[in-house]
Amino acid sequence: MIPTISTFGVPAHRLLTRLALVAAATMASPLHAQLTNASAAATAMGNTGTASARGYDAVYWNPAGLAMPGTKGWSMALLPTVIGAGASPISFADLAAAGGQVLSDATKSAWLSRLSGDTPQSVNGLGEVTLLASNLGRFGFQLSVNGGANGQLSRDALTALLYGNAGRTGSAERLSLNGSSVSGGALATVGMSYAFPIGVRFGGASNQSSALGITVHSTTGVALVRAEDNGTVLDNQPLAVKVNFPAILPASGNIGSAGRGFGVDLGAAWEGGAWRAGVAVRNAINSFRWNESALAFRPITAEFSNATRASNFEEAAYASAPAELRDWVTNATIPPTLALGVAWSSSPRLQVNVDAKQQFGDGMPWSVRRSIGTGVEVRPVSWLPLRGGVAALDRGVQIGGGLGLEGSHVRLQWSLASRSDSQFGAQTVHSITVAFGALGR
């Protein structure tokens, strides 16, 4: 007889927390497909910076900013970091409220009532680490790692997690994991930028400046995972467990070489009087593809019943993976993105930014394809910027804020944002930047 699998007596929310840790372990960020945002200020101000980025943060936002007023002789930021995680419709706040206790039947039932066939449980993580962002005059350099991960559980899968196949009533029931999946990846990118002034003027605004810029970058696929249920069942008549959860992962010894490609970003910037404007085409050219020869297929099948004990987790050729998994990998590319930005500043104490971004193509499944944001920076004193912003995203909304502490050669920026995502659930995003050098605005 096959024993039932039960979580009775175990704090079930710990199992969900472990799932979140598994997701986080597969990531290194979903916001940007390769180079990362090195400015916590831009995150706080609704993901805006195409018109206003100067110095080290221009490498990502708009390389033309390297030749604009406000970019000093040199600057650098060490380890600017963005970390985010979320879970929905059962949130991490729900898990925290459980207080480490064994969940009551009432709580389990309430949690399950939030899920349906169209609303799976999502657990996700994102992260960006800019190992170094810097500029020396009109030249810029950036080295970054970013990635994202997401796990989705069907209602039956969550039922199994909370109750086991012992069932909500203590009697075994038939449960299917159909609709459950795990996906994620990580990229490492190195980029170099250069900008030059062009002397173009528009209208009669005072103190006009304009520039063009280019960033050339190389991206390496560090890791990739995609697994989705293909018929996993916890059966009750007769009692049996049948697992079918095929996955694509880096082949043994190929973590860090799962993909490769080169890209080019182009940018233009202008300012005059109280106004700044910028346009950037990120990945105007990008050859990145996942390396199929460095990937492998694992069937992840198992069957346990009165008559059968069998499993298969062995690594197999990528070509033997199901077509839908291979299509997912093929479509995980880095398409072009157009970004437009405008900034207005009536004095050094007030700045307003507006940015719009559109990605042309699906790209990485976790990427933000469209963003329209606005943000405000107010300085009650010159060294204390207070920031806030909101952005409408293709799958949700981001609301955030932050502050900074700024000296002539040291700058600290911090931001906190809450993001909703109709596909991956809610996220809380923390961002911090510490920068050094001759810093301008």
N, C-alpha and C positions, 0 to 999 in steps of 0.2 A: 504493500500500500504506500502511495506517495503522501508524505506528510504535508499538511497545509502550511503555508508560509504566513506567519502572523507577526505584527508589530505590537501586539498587546504587551503593556508593561514597559515599552521603550518610548522615550520622548520622540514622537514621530517627526516633530519639526526639526530635530537634529538631522534627520535624513535629508530634508529639503536643503538645509544649510550645507551638507556635504555635497549635494548636487551643485550648489552655487560655487563651492570651492573647486570642484572638477571643472566647471565652465571657466572659472578664472584662471585655472592652471593652463588652459589651452590658449590663452590670449597673451599678447604682449602689449589699434583703436579704430574705431569705426567711423570716427568723424572725418578722417582724411585718408585717402587711399595710399599715400606713401609719405611724403614730408609731413611733419606735424606742426600744429599751432604751438609756437613757443611763448605765446603771450596770454597769461591768465587774464589780463585786462580785456583782451578781445573776446574771451569767453564770457566774462561778466557783462560785456556790453552787447549781448545778443549775437555773438559770432560775427563781429564786424571788425574790419581792419584793412580792407582792400585800398581805401583812400588814405588812411592815416598811418599805416605801418612804416616805421623808419628803423634803420639799423638792423640788428640781428633778426628781428621778427619779420622783416621784409622778405627774407628768403622764401618763406612759405606764402605770405599773404600777397605780396606784389613786389617782384624784384626791382621794379623801377624806383621804389622808395629809397633804394641805396644811393641814388644820385640826387635826392631831393633835400631841400633845407630841413634841418632837424636830424639828419644822419650825421653823426660825429665821426671823428677820426677812427675810433675803434670801440667796439662793445662786444660783450659775450654773455651768454646765459648758460649756466651749468645745470643740467638735469631738470629743466622745466617738465612738469609731470601732470598728466590728467588721468584720474582714476574714477571709474563709475561702475555702478552695479545696480541691478533692479530685479524685481520679481512681481508678477501680476497674473491673475487678479488677487492671488494670495501674496501679500507683500512681505518684505523683510520686517516692516513694522508689525505685521500680524505675528510673525515668528517671534519677534522680541517680546510682544505682549504675552506670549504663551509662558514666558518666564522660566523656561527650563523644566517645566512640569510635564507629566504624561498628559496628553491631550484628552479632554473629555469627549464623549460621544456627541454632545451638542456642538462643540467647536468643530469637530471633524465634519459633521453634517452641514454646518454653516459654510465651511470652506468648500465642500464639494458642490454646494448649491450655486456657487459662483461660476462653475465651469459648465461648458456645454460642448457639443460637437464643433462649434465654430469658435469657441473660446478656450484654448488649451491653457495650462499653466506654463508660464514662461519664466525662466531664470537666465539672466544675462550679465555679462561683464564686458567692460571696455577699458582700454588703457593706452596711453601715449607716454613715451619717455624720449625727450630730446636730449641725447647724450651731450651734444654741444651745438649751440647756435652762436654765430659770431659774424662780425664784419670788420674789415680793415679798409676804411674808405669806401670805395664803390664796389668792393669785392665782398661776397658773403659766402658762408659755409655752414652746412647743417648736417648732422648725423643723428638719425632718429630710428626708433623702433615703435611699431604700433600694431594693434590687432583687436579682435573682438571675438566673443563666443556667446552662443545662445543654446539653451536647451528647452525643448517644449515637451510637455507631458499631456497626454489625452486624459479625459476624465477617468477612464478605467485605469490608466496607469497611476494616477494619483490615488485612486481607491486602493489599488494594490499596495502602494507605498504607505498609506495610512492604516489599512486594515489587514493587509496580506490577503491571500485568497480564502482565508477563513470567513471573509464576508462581514458585512456590517451587522449581521444578526448572529454570527457565529457559525453559519452554514456556508460551505464553500459555494462560490458562484463563478460563472464563466466571465473572464475579463480579457479584453483585447487592448493591446498597446497601439493600435492603429492611429496614426497621426502624431506619434512621438518622434522626435528627432534631436540630433545634436549637430551643431555646425560651428566652425570657427577657423581662425587663421591668424598668422602674424607675419609682418613684413619688416625688413630693415632697409633703410634708404640713406644714401649719402648724396648730397647735392652741393653744387657750387654755382654762385650767381655773380653777375656783373651788370652794372647799369651805367648809363651815360646821359648827360643833359642834351636836350635837342632845341631849346629856345623857342618853342611854339607858344604863341600868345592867343588868347581868346578875349575879345572885348577890351574894355578899358580898366579892368581890375588892376590894382596896384601890386607891386612886388610879385610878379608872375614868375613861375618856374615850371619846367616840364622835363620829363625824362622817359626813356625806354629802358627795359631790363629783360634779362634772360636768366633762367635757371636750368642747368643740365643736371639730371640726377640718375643714379643707378639703383635699382630696387632688387632685393633678393627675397624670395619667399622662404621664410624661416620654417613655417609649419602650416599644415592644412588638415582639417578633419571634417568629414561629412558622414553622418550615419543616420539612417532613418528606418523606422520599423517596416517590416515587410511580412507581417503575419504572426507576430508574437502573441501567444494565447496562454492564459492560465485556465485550464479546463476543469470542469467539475464532474463530468459524466463521460468517461471515468476520470478520476483525478489524474492530471498530467500537466506538465509544463513544456511548452514548445516555444523556443526562442528563435527568431529570425530577424536580425538587426544588422544588415550588412553595412560596412563602413569602408571609407577611403581614408588612408593615413599616409604619412611619409614612409617609404620603404626603410627597412633597417639600415642604419648608418647614413641616412639621407636627410635628417633634420638639419636645417640650415642651408639646404640646397634644393628646396622643393620647387623653386621657380626663379626666373630672372628676366630683367628687361631694363631698357633705358627710356627716359622721358625728357621732354622739354617743356618748360613753362615760359610764357611770354607776358610782359606787363607794360603798362603805360601809366604815367601819373602826371597830374597837373595841380597847381595851386596858385591862387591869386586872391589877395584881400583876405576875407574871412573864410574862403571856401577851399576845399581840397576835393579832388576827384581821382578815381583810379579804375582801371579795367585790367583784368588778368585772365588769361586763358591757361589754366593749369592742365598739364598733359595734352597740350596741343598735338604732341607726338608721344606715343607710349607703346613700347613693344612688349610689355610684361605679359608673360604667360606662365602658367604652372607647368612644371616639367613632368610630363607623364611617366618618363622613365625613372623618375625619383619617387614616384608614388606607388602604393600597393593597395590591394584589396584584401580585406579580411571578412569572411562570410559571417562570423559570429552567429552560429547556429547551435542549438542544443535541444535535446528532447529527453525528458525524464518521465517515465511512466512505469507501470508494473512490469512491462515487458521490455522496455528500452532504456538504455543509458548510453547516450551518444552526444558528442559535441565537436565543433570544428571552429577553432579560432586561428588557424594557421594562415600565415601570409601567403597570398597568391598574386598572380600577375594582374596589373591594373586593368588590362583589357578584358578580364573576366568579370569585372564589376558590372552591376546592373546599369543599363543605359541611362536611367534617370540620375544616378550618382555621377556618371561621367559627364553628362550634360551640365550638371551643377558646376563641376570643376571648369569646364570649357567656358562657361558664362561668367566666371569669377575673374573679370579683367579690370583694367583701369582706364575708363573712357575719358574723353575731354570734359572739362568743367569750365563754364564761363562765370566769372565773378565781376560784379559792378559795385562800386562804392562811392559814397559822397559823405563828406564831413564838413561841419560848420563850427567855427569857434569865434565867439564875440570877444573873448579875452582869454588869457592863460588860465582863468578859473573855470571856464565852461566849454565843453565840446560835445557835439551831437553827431553820431554816426548813423548811417543807413547803408546796409549791404544787401545784395541779392545774389544768390548762387544757383546755377542750374547745371546738373550733370546730364550729359547726353549719352544715354545708355545705362543699362542696369548695373554693371560693374560688380564690385564685391557686395555680397548679399547684405552685409551689415552697414554699408555706407549710407550717409545722408545724401539723398539725391537732389534735394531742393531746400533752400533756406532763404527766408526774407526776414532780416532782423534790423532792429534799431536799438541804440544804446546812448546813455548820457553819462558824462563824467563831470563831476562838480568838485572843486577844490576849495574847501573852507579856508585852508592855508595851503601854501604852495607845495608842501611836502606830503600832504595827505589827500590823495585822490579817492573819491567815493564814486562807485560805478554801479549802474544797473542797466538791464536790458531784457528784451523779449524777442523771440524769433519764432516764426511759423515755419515748421518743417514739413517735409512731404508726408510724414506719418504721425505728426503730432505737434507739440508746442514746447518751447524751452523758455523758462523764466529764471533769471539769475541776477546776481549782484556780487560785489566784492569791494576790496579796498587795497590801498598800497601804502608803502612807506618809502619815500624817495629822497636820496641825497644826491650830491653832485656826481658821485662815482659808484654808488650802490643803490639797487632798487629791489624792493620786495613787492610782489603782486600776489594776491590771493582771490579766488572766486569760488562761488558755490552756485550750482544751477540744478534745477529740477526739470527733467525732460519726460514727456509722455511719448510713447511710441505704440502705434496701433498694432504693429507686428511683433515687437520684442518686449512690450510692457514698459512700465515706468522705470526711470533711472535717476539716480542722484549723482551728479558729476562734481568732483573736487579738482581744482587746478591751482598750481602754485608755480611761480617763476622767481628765481633769484638771478639778478643780472649785475654785471660789473662793467666799468669803463667810462668813457665820455658819453654820457647818456643824454639824448635829446628827446623832444616830443614830436 
